[in-house]
Amino acid sequence: MKDVFKAVTITDHVYWVGAIDWNIRDFHGYTTRRGSTYNAYLVMADKVTLVDTVKAPFMDEMWSRIASIVDPSKISYIISNHSEMDHSGSLPGVLEKIHPEKVFASSMGAKTLRDLMPVQGEIVVVKDGETVRLGDAHITFFETRMLHWPDSMFSYLHEDRLLFSQDAFGMHLATSERFDDEIDPSILEFEGATYYANILLPHSPLVLKLLDRVGTLGYRFDCIAPDHGPVWRTDINGVLDRYARWAQQKPTKKALVVYDTMWHSTEHMAQAITEGLLSEGISVRHLSLAVNHRSDVAYEILNAGALITGAPTLNNNLFPSVADVLTYLKGLRPVNLIGAAFGSYGWSGESVSQVESILREMGVEIVCEAVKVRHMPDGEFLTRCYALGVDVAKRLNERVT
Ligand code: FEO
């Protein structure tokens, strides 16, 4: 297998030498139904430079792609833009095989690489705004802390006007195509938004600052080359605009009704709430956790205005699937949401107050009293659920014009 993989030309100096992970379906808790890629890039300058590596099990694939262009022992420099293991996992293996003159990383990158893996030799720390010459080409580094880890940085190859952006502007999407203009735009929009919601959402204020900075650099971008998914060479303004939109998290007249159920009581309540929302013209995503993954809920929350959450009580506690999704969403720190809680119980009924408490911790503004029913909701309780949907809808219609 080792000689079957080939590099793909990206620009005059740059080749894609990454790996395609067709079969990954879980990326630290985020469901990746279309797989992913780990993009590494080879810059064929006087100083042959490898930008990032791939997840450790894919090292032979990367090596084969590099060898299709150049003897890997000719690599002089390695740049580690991001030390998370999907991009650094092969670095120790690479350094065992070859002995580049220098490995470059940010100060946090150098520390993190040392913490995570045995890296032979010195790591040269580069500063924000520093430029390194590769002989006939030069690269400038920009720290992008917390996008997606504290170590993260961008690298800009001036000669090809190409930005290596590591996780930013990427997506989990395994394809045979390497460029944005070769892929259905609706897939790029969906997978890009899903990636943003599940990976970058908590860091949205920093994304907005970064976009401002990118705009003031005075650089032209002919290509943006992320570490996952396609290289942007056509819709560059589009991806920058989408990032600005997602980072602003402007609420729309869209509500999520997120719930799970044991014996259909909470489900019936969710249906009544959904009907109440619909009666006021709200767009609803009715998301049973029996059939929707937490990362699907994260995608939907990106432009939502309301989050209404329901749970049965199980053994005096919150139903596990609802606890799971609320824990996940809380970490993603969505903003600008109103909401309410509901649920059913048989013995004690702790779940509803627990849901409401977590929603408040998330910063969700609770806009109406929770509805809690013992056993199966009758007509009166379903009417109260319907009214809850109407009340949330009216508040949402007031907030979003
Ligand atoms: Fe693709 Fe933050 O790693």
Boltz pocket constraint, residues with backbone or C-beta under 6 A from the ligand:
constraints:
  - pocket:
      binder: B
      contacts: [[A, 82], [A, 84], [A, 85], [A, 86], [A, 87], [A, 148], [A, 149], [A, 167], [A, 227], [A, 228]]
      max_distance: 6.0
